[in-house]
Amino acid sequence: MDHPIKVLIVDDDPQIRELLCACLTGFGMAADVAANGTSMHRLLRSAVYDIIVLDLMLPGEDGLVLCREIRATSDIPIIILSARSQSTERIVGIELGADDYMVKPFEPRELVVRIQAIVRRTRGGDGARRMSSEIQFADWRLNVTARHLIAPDGTVVTLSSAEFRLLSILLDAPGRVLSRDFLLDALRGRGANSVDRSIDVQMSRLRTKLREDVKDPQLIRTIRGEGYLLNAQILG
């Protein structure tokens, strides 16, 4: 990678902040910490980070509120941490734009691996990187440099980092059926939970950005029992 990964840890537990800082710096990353949303926003105004590790249960504004606020102005990757494992919370977090979700207690080494994988893909280290700055498909264009879509009417449509990666994977394999397991591995690394339905949530968000008919999507088709297929010719 071009420079050490810079992580912002947002957690109200000082022991967890200390543990994560020690772990991340031990793996060559740089880490700053915030105990609440106010401190987080102050740090985001004064520094640039590659990724945010965001606790769900915080004093004042909780992690879901902060995730929504971050995503309204930035596509910086977000990993949510939570002591609760309910699938509904995980789905809500993904719907709000989080890239990953880990349940406490967790193995710090696993968090390191997930951070490295997400940042590597965000920086363009995967197969989605292309020589052209724009990829045309159907009547849409994906600006690879700015990481946004340009609609047929010229409207700029912002993408979260997860949405950008997901679309890039689909664009690398037009006309091919990609299984949920393949997409999960590509987005989150091998060993991702094969029953995790967050890929369906992310696909729904991407379809909404592409103005698909939710009842009868044509651009990104669902192949029942198999996965998803991008039904478009790629130009550029």
C-alpha positions as CSV (number, residue, x, y, z in Angstrom):
1,M,0.0,0.0,0.0
2,D,1.1,3.5,-0.6
3,H,1.1,4.7,3.0
4,P,0.2,3.2,6.4
5,I,-3.5,2.6,6.9
6,K,-4.9,5.4,9.1
7,V,-7.8,4.2,11.3
8,L,-10.2,6.2,13.4
9,I,-11.5,4.1,16.3
10,V,-14.8,5.4,17.8
11,D,-15.6,3.5,21.1
12,D,-16.6,4.7,24.5
13,D,-14.7,1.9,26.3
14,P,-11.2,3.1,27.1
15,Q,-9.9,-0.5,27.4
16,I,-11.2,-1.4,24.0
17,R,-9.7,1.8,22.5
18,E,-6.3,1.0,24.1
19,L,-6.4,-2.7,22.9
20,L,-7.4,-1.8,19.4
21,C,-4.7,1.0,19.2
22,A,-2.0,-1.4,20.3
23,C,-3.2,-4.1,17.9
24,L,-3.4,-1.9,14.9
25,T,-0.2,0.0,15.5
26,G,1.5,-3.4,16.0
27,F,0.5,-4.2,12.4
28,G,1.9,-1.0,11.1
29,M,-1.3,1.1,11.0
30,A,-1.8,4.5,12.5
31,A,-4.8,4.9,14.8
32,D,-6.6,7.8,16.4
33,V,-9.4,7.4,19.0
34,A,-12.7,9.1,19.8
35,A,-15.1,8.3,22.7
36,N,-18.2,9.8,21.1
37,G,-19.6,11.4,18.1
38,T,-18.5,14.9,19.0
39,S,-14.8,13.8,19.2
40,M,-15.2,11.8,16.0
41,H,-16.5,14.7,14.0
42,R,-13.7,17.0,15.3
43,L,-11.1,14.5,14.2
44,L,-12.7,14.0,10.8
45,R,-12.5,17.7,10.2
46,S,-8.8,17.8,11.1
47,A,-7.4,14.6,9.5
48,V,-7.9,12.2,6.6
49,Y,-8.6,8.5,7.5
50,D,-8.7,5.4,5.4
51,I,-11.4,3.7,7.5
52,I,-13.5,4.1,10.6
53,V,-14.1,1.4,13.2
54,L,-17.4,2.5,14.8
55,D,-18.9,1.1,18.0
56,L,-22.7,0.8,17.9
57,M,-23.5,1.6,21.5
58,L,-22.2,5.1,22.3
59,P,-23.2,7.9,24.6
60,G,-25.3,10.6,22.9
61,E,-25.7,9.7,19.2
62,D,-25.3,6.0,18.7
63,G,-23.3,4.3,16.0
64,L,-26.1,3.9,13.5
65,V,-26.9,7.7,13.7
66,L,-23.2,8.5,13.2
67,C,-22.9,6.0,10.3
68,R,-25.8,7.8,8.6
69,E,-24.2,11.2,9.2
70,I,-20.8,10.0,7.8
71,R,-22.3,8.5,4.8
72,A,-24.3,11.7,4.0
73,T,-21.0,13.4,3.1
74,S,-18.3,10.8,2.7
75,D,-17.7,7.3,1.2
76,I,-15.0,6.4,3.7
77,P,-15.2,2.7,4.6
78,I,-16.9,1.9,8.0
79,I,-16.7,-1.2,10.1
80,I,-19.4,-1.3,12.8
81,L,-18.7,-3.0,16.1
82,S,-21.5,-4.2,18.4
83,A,-22.0,-6.3,21.5
84,R,-25.3,-7.5,20.0
85,S,-25.5,-10.1,17.2
86,Q,-29.1,-9.6,16.0
87,S,-29.2,-9.9,12.2
88,T,-31.6,-6.9,12.1
89,E,-28.9,-4.6,13.4
90,R,-26.4,-5.9,10.9
91,I,-28.9,-5.3,8.1
92,V,-29.7,-1.8,9.3
93,G,-26.0,-1.0,9.5
94,I,-25.4,-2.2,5.9
95,E,-28.5,-0.3,4.7
96,L,-27.0,2.9,6.2
97,G,-23.8,2.4,4.3
98,A,-21.5,0.4,6.6
99,D,-19.0,-1.9,4.8
100,D,-18.7,-4.6,7.5
101,Y,-20.1,-5.5,10.9
102,M,-18.3,-7.4,13.7
103,V,-19.8,-8.7,16.9
104,K,-18.0,-8.3,20.3
105,P,-16.1,-10.0,21.6
106,F,-13.9,-10.5,18.5
107,E,-10.4,-11.5,17.7
108,P,-8.4,-8.3,17.1
109,R,-6.4,-10.1,14.4
110,E,-9.6,-10.7,12.4
111,L,-10.4,-7.0,12.6
112,V,-6.9,-6.3,11.2
113,V,-7.5,-8.6,8.3
114,R,-10.9,-7.1,7.5
115,I,-9.5,-3.5,7.7
116,Q,-6.6,-4.5,5.3
117,A,-9.0,-6.2,2.8
118,I,-11.4,-3.3,2.7
119,V,-8.8,-0.6,2.4
120,R,-6.9,-2.6,-0.3
121,R,-10.1,-2.8,-2.4
122,T,-10.9,0.9,-1.7
123,R,-7.5,1.9,-2.9
124,G,-8.0,0.0,-6.1
125,G,-5.9,-3.0,-5.4
126,D,-8.5,-5.5,-6.7
127,G,-9.5,-6.6,-10.2
128,A,-11.9,-3.7,-10.5
129,R,-9.1,-1.3,-11.3
130,R,-9.1,-0.3,-14.9
131,M,-7.0,1.9,-17.3
132,S,-10.0,3.9,-18.3
133,S,-11.4,6.5,-15.9
134,E,-15.0,5.8,-17.0
135,I,-16.8,2.6,-17.6
136,Q,-20.0,2.7,-19.7
137,F,-22.7,0.1,-19.3
138,A,-26.3,0.3,-20.6
139,D,-27.0,4.1,-20.5
140,W,-24.9,4.6,-17.3
141,R,-21.3,5.6,-16.7
142,L,-19.1,4.7,-13.7
143,N,-16.4,7.2,-13.0
144,V,-13.7,5.0,-11.5
145,T,-11.6,7.9,-10.2
146,A,-14.4,9.8,-8.5
147,R,-16.2,6.6,-7.6
148,H,-19.6,7.9,-8.6
149,L,-22.2,7.0,-11.2
150,I,-23.5,9.3,-14.0
151,A,-27.1,8.6,-14.8
152,P,-28.5,8.7,-18.4
153,D,-29.9,12.2,-17.7
154,G,-26.4,13.4,-16.5
155,T,-27.2,13.3,-12.8
156,V,-24.3,12.4,-10.6
157,V,-25.2,9.5,-8.2
158,T,-22.9,9.0,-5.2
159,L,-21.9,5.5,-4.2
160,S,-20.7,4.1,-0.9
161,S,-17.3,2.3,-1.0
162,A,-19.2,-1.0,-0.7
163,E,-21.6,-0.1,-3.5
164,F,-18.6,0.9,-5.7
165,R,-16.8,-2.4,-5.1
166,L,-19.9,-4.4,-5.7
167,L,-20.6,-2.7,-9.0
168,S,-17.0,-3.0,-10.0
169,I,-17.1,-6.8,-9.4
170,L,-20.3,-7.1,-11.5
171,L,-18.7,-5.0,-14.3
172,D,-15.7,-7.3,-14.3
173,A,-18.0,-10.2,-15.2
174,P,-20.9,-9.0,-17.4
175,G,-23.3,-11.8,-18.4
176,R,-21.9,-14.2,-15.8
177,V,-23.9,-15.4,-12.8
178,L,-22.0,-14.6,-9.6
179,S,-23.0,-16.5,-6.5
180,R,-23.7,-14.8,-3.2
181,D,-20.7,-16.7,-1.7
182,F,-18.4,-15.4,-4.5
183,L,-19.6,-11.9,-3.9
184,L,-19.2,-12.1,-0.1
185,D,-15.7,-13.5,-0.6
186,A,-14.9,-10.6,-3.0
187,L,-16.3,-8.0,-0.7
188,R,-15.2,-9.2,2.7
189,G,-12.6,-11.9,2.1
190,R,-12.7,-15.6,2.3
191,G,-14.3,-17.1,5.4
192,A,-17.3,-14.7,5.3
193,N,-20.5,-16.2,6.7
194,S,-22.2,-17.9,3.8
195,V,-25.6,-17.4,5.4
196,D,-25.0,-13.6,5.8
197,R,-27.8,-11.9,3.8
198,S,-26.1,-8.5,3.9
199,I,-25.1,-9.0,0.2
200,D,-28.8,-8.9,-0.7
201,V,-29.1,-5.6,1.2
202,Q,-26.2,-4.1,-0.6
203,M,-27.5,-5.3,-3.9
204,S,-30.8,-3.7,-3.2
205,R,-29.1,-0.4,-2.4
206,L,-27.1,-0.6,-5.6
207,R,-30.2,-1.3,-7.6
208,T,-31.9,1.7,-6.1
209,K,-29.0,3.9,-7.1
210,L,-29.4,2.5,-10.7
211,R,-33.1,3.3,-10.7
212,E,-34.1,-0.3,-11.1
213,D,-37.6,-1.5,-10.8
214,V,-37.5,-3.4,-7.5
215,K,-40.2,-5.8,-8.6
216,D,-38.6,-6.6,-12.0
217,P,-34.9,-5.5,-12.1
218,Q,-33.4,-5.9,-15.6
219,L,-29.9,-4.5,-15.3
220,I,-28.8,-6.6,-12.3
221,R,-30.9,-9.7,-12.6
222,T,-31.5,-12.2,-9.8
223,I,-30.9,-15.8,-11.0
224,R,-33.0,-17.8,-8.5
225,G,-30.9,-20.3,-6.5
226,E,-27.7,-19.2,-8.2
227,G,-26.9,-15.5,-7.6
228,Y,-26.8,-12.3,-9.6
229,L,-26.0,-11.3,-13.2
230,L,-25.1,-8.0,-14.8
231,N,-27.2,-7.8,-18.0
232,A,-25.3,-5.2,-19.9
233,Q,-22.5,-4.7,-22.5
234,I,-19.4,-3.0,-21.1
235,L,-17.8,-0.1,-23.0
236,G,-14.6,1.6,-21.9
